[in-house]
Amino acid sequence: MFIERLTLKNFKSFGGTHELPFAPGFTAIVGPNGSGKSNILDGLRWVLGESGAARLRITRQSDLIFQGSAGLSEAAETDVTLDLNDGGAHGSLRRHLDASGGTLYVNGARMRIQDLTQFKQQWRLEGDRSAFIGQGEVGAAVLQKPFQRRLQLEELFGIDLYRKKRDGALDELKQSGDELLRLHTLMGELRARREEIAPDLQNARKAKDYQERLEDLRRVLYHYRRCSEETRLETLDRKHEETGSRLESAERWASLWKNALERLRAQGSEYARRRGELNDELEELTPRLDDALRREMALNAEKSESEFAARRASEERDRLEGQLKKEETLRSELAVQAGRLTQEASSLDVQIHDLEDRLSSRDAALEETRRKRQELLEREAGLLEEARQMDARAETLGLQSRERSAVLDDLRAKRDGMVSKMTESDEALEALEDALEQLEKKRGEAAARSQEMAIRAQSVRRSIAKGEAELDSLLQRAEAGLYPRPVQMVLSAVKLGRLKIETIPAVEGFSCDGSLAPCLEAYLGGRQYWLLVDTMAQARVGIDLLKERSGGRATFLPLERCRSPRPGKAPAGSGVLGWAIDLVAPDPRWLPAMEHLLGDLLVVKDYDTGARLAATARYPIVTVDGEVFSPSGTVSGGKNARSAGAITLRNMIDETEKRIVADKKAQAEIAKALEAAERAEAKAGEALEKQRAAASEQKSQTEALRRALREQTEELNALLQEDSNSAQRIDHCRAEAKKMRESAARARAEIDALPLSVGDDAESARLAELRTQGLLVGERLTAKKGELEKSVRAVSDLRRALSANTEESRRIVQKLAELAGRQEAVLKEKGAREAEKRAVQDQISELDKHNADAARRMERQLLRSQRAQTAFDSLTRDELMARNEIEKVRERLDSLIADNEEKYPYPADFVPGDESADKLENSCRYVERSLKDLGDVNMGALSEDQSLSERLEFLDGQLKDVQHGMDELRALIANTDKQAGTMFNGALVKIDRRFDELFQRLFGGGEAHLKAQEDMDLWEAGVEIVARPPGKKPLFLAQLSGGEQSLTALSLLFASMEVAKVPLAVLDEVDAALDEANLTRFAQMVADYSKNLQVIAMTHRRQTMEHAEVMYGVTMSEPGLSQIVSVKVDQWN
């Protein structure tokens, strides 16, 4: 056998498809380190079933797929194919791997990895761990412990199968020992219990005799009493029929008048209903009408207020317009007067200067006077100049005040805009806070859902735990004594492999609804424990087992003897459920047996239906309660006070298992719902945090607007304060100017008091007069200018007030128009509501009129109905008394039947004898006293003793089975030890001999041997290597040098492969550590071995390459991509 071809497709570093044809002899695979040579060995190991990450040099399975290179993209799957040839016989092995998993094909057919062993044994590849020697594995062989070396040899020669078989037998032997101990303990407990209940058993037998006598007496007494009650019941029935005929006639008349009265009452109810509907409609209309009136009154009040506000605004506008006209007229007059005074002052100044120039040329005698005059004049001029400056300053302040008024208007407008923005920001913040509240509510709901899902999950877990506990209890009950002892013995033998047949009890051959279990148990009876087999021969095998072990009797039903007795279509009728075989779910494997047992069984609901059908039916009938009608004419029924039967118990187990499965499914669904609820809660939390951030940002914006508004308000207030201060300063400047003019006037008076010159009093007087006139004109001019300034401000204020009044009037007019439209709509609605109310009131009046007529008719009809009802009631009482008497007798009879019929069936042809009922009752009381004298009797001791006896007999059979099985296991272990010891020792001798020969060949002398460890168990003794290189004493493998260890290990590996007849050997750089001399001997040895087995070697050494017949070169054409080049050895040489 040899490998004919290896195909690698996208395996590890081999991108694309690479075929390597191999010859039966020596093939060398060469290439630099890291080129991918060892990946060929990995491919061989992988396709032969290896999956270990360490041996395949990977960390995960996907590492086997080509990962891509610079010139070739990454692959999605890998495929390795191995073609084998064995003397013309061909085999193929292909292994595939992709993202969905791996697949193995053997000769084109899909196979599991676990099932590959048979194929490898067929092609002698089961020892591949010794035939495939990878890098470093020679060193690993050197470092092997003796026991590891033994395990490797066992695997190579197939002895490991014996070890596994022996270990399994030891485990079974231990389990059988435990079972044997359990059986001994249980049987001891059962025997002790039998001795304990022996006194109770004797009393129970006496009590049973008394009970049987008492039952006979009670049966006869029941028959006497029933016959008497049935005779009395027939007499009462005849009287009741006569009273019933008279009652029917009275009932017809009472019903006739009652129906007529009911029709009138129905009409009255219809009236009441309609009247109620109209009242409800009227009640609904009244608040709507009141609401319209209230809205009308509210609109009228609002309109009156708006009209009053409009009149007040008009009056205010008229007042403002009058004031504005007056102020504008006054301003014009003041402007004209100020102009005239300005011209007059200028004329006086010219005249004064002319006189002063003439008077300045007076004599020196008046120098002193002139000097003083000059001082006074300078003082006067200075005061006048300061007065003019004060006037100019007041004028400047007035101008600034007017400009400030414009700035104030602008600031007011800006403040109003900021107030509007502030309002919008507050509304936005309020909306965000509302949304935040909603999100918090949603998160709370999500958290509540998560908590609810967690609670439901916990509840389901508790339900699962409870169901599993119930299932364990039911299984224990089933194991304790579900089947008779012979059936259990056969089933145990089949389970233990002692009986080579396939069988189940009939009760396990089908499944059914729980409601059908009692009736099927009642019908099948002992047949539910019949054992189903395929053939008569299998039935005989089971019977022989029971005979051999004295296990009792069991009934077998072979499928080859079964028939299908279904009569045909089931009878029609409301009480018929159908054929039993159609109501159950039979196992297809045992369908013929189920048809044989249940095919002709008809299931009905109750006893009456069964009795009716049984009169003509030729098939068995069973009721749901368990009454069975046999085709022979018998009827069986009743109920035993015992636990659930086999079918019921098995249904309970199935239902419990289904409930557990449903709970686990619900648990998975709840887990998903819980995960979804937790995700929803997290999502709601994220949305809540975002909303909080948005609300915080909006709040910050609102606070910024509030601060800006506060700053704007402060600035406006500051300007208003500054404007107020400016008005005060203007008044102050004007007062100071007035004071200065008064001081200048006083200075002028002093000047005027000084003589101008001798004989020139007229000019001086003239000058003084002119100056006085100039002062007066200046004061009047200043006063006029102040009045003019006030008039200008007053006109500006009045115009602003008039503009505000105009805007207010326009708004009031618009509101009045809106109110008029709303008032018109309300008036229309009010009119419609009033019309609807009148219509409803008219309908109510009409209904009241009709109802009065109906009430009079009802009174007459009621009188007639009462008379008929009185007659009917009288007869009813008579009939009721007769019926009560019948019922009492029937109740006594039914009670008598219910208490006794099940135990003492009443014969149809019973005739009372000479004995009286009193005498029978006295006999019953006597037996009851005798039974009572026995005291408390444990009647369960009878059944318990029977059960204990059967249980001990069954356990004794099981004990023998277990002991027999343990003997067989001990024999199997002894035989396995013998065969494995013989095989291992024989293989060890052969390997030792060949190992010594190869050692001498590679070392040029010396000797080497394999030695089993002494004083150890057969299966635990390891294998030691003792070698003596030429010129040295015998040493253990660990004591040799590195090169000697490598050659020794190679000798052992080749000897093991030769003795095991391995068909091929794959060597991965095993010659890397050898020197030239040893390499020559090694290469020659490999060449010699290649004559009898296929050798594939990955190597760097030239001497090894020279002995190869075919050589492949592996190169790394680009990083991550390996390529294969084929070389003929004769061409290469």
Secondary structure, DSSP 4 states (H G I P E B T S, - for coil): -EEEEEEEEEETTEEEEEEEE--SSEEEEE--TTSSTHHHHHHHHHHTT---HHHHT-SSGGGGB----SSSPPPSEEEEEEEEEETTEEEEEEEEEETTEEEEEETTEEE-GGG-HHHHHHTT-TTHHHHEE-TTHHHHHHH--HHHHHHHHHHHHTHHHHHHHHHHHHHHHHHHHHHHHHHHHHHHHHHHHHHHTHHHHHHHHHHHHHHHHHHHHHHHHHHHHHHHHHHHHHHHHHHHHHHHHHHHHHHHHHHHHHHHHHHHHHHHHHHHHHHHHHHHHHHHHHHHHHHHHHHHHHHHHHHHHHHHHHHHHHHHHHHHHHHHHHHHHHHHHHHHHHHHHHHHHHHHHHHHHHHHHHHTT--GGGHHHHHHHHHHHHHHHHHHHHHHHHHHHHHHHHHHHHHHHHHHHHHHHHHHHHHHHHHHHHHHHHHHHHHHHHHHHHHHHHHHHHHHHHHHHHHHHHHHHHHHHHHHHHHHHHHHHSS-HHHHHHHHHHHTTSS-S--EEGGGSEE--GGGHHHHHHHHGGGGGPEEESSHHHHHHHHHHHHHHT-----EEEGGG------SSPPPSTTEEEEHHHHSEE-GGGHHHHHHHHTT-EEESSHHHHHHHHTT-SS-EEETT--EE-TTS-EE----SS---HHHHHHHHHHHHHHHHHHHHHHHHHHHHHHHHHHHHHHHHHHHHHHHHHHHHHHHHHHHHHHHHHHHHHHHHHHHHHHHHHHHHHHHHHHHHHHHHHHHHHHHHHHHHS--STT-HHHHHHHHHHHHHHHHHHHHHHHHHHHHHHHHHHHHHHHHHHHHHHHHHHHHHHHHHHHHHHHHHHHHHHHHHHHHHHHHHHHHHHHHHHHHHHHHHHHHHHHHHHHHHHHHHHHHHHHHHHHHHHHHHHHHHHHHHHHHTTTSPPPTT----SS-HHHHHHHHHHHHHHHHHT-S--THHHHHHHHHHHHHHHHHHHHHHHHHHHHHHHHHHHHHHHHHHHHHHHHHHHHHHHHHHHHHHHHTS-EEEEEEPSSS-TTT--EEEEEE-TTS--EEGGGS-HHHHHHHHHHHHHHHHHHTT-SEEEEESTTTT--HHHHHHHHHHHHHHTTTSEEEEEE--HHHHHT-SEEEEEEEEETTEEEEEEEEHHHH-
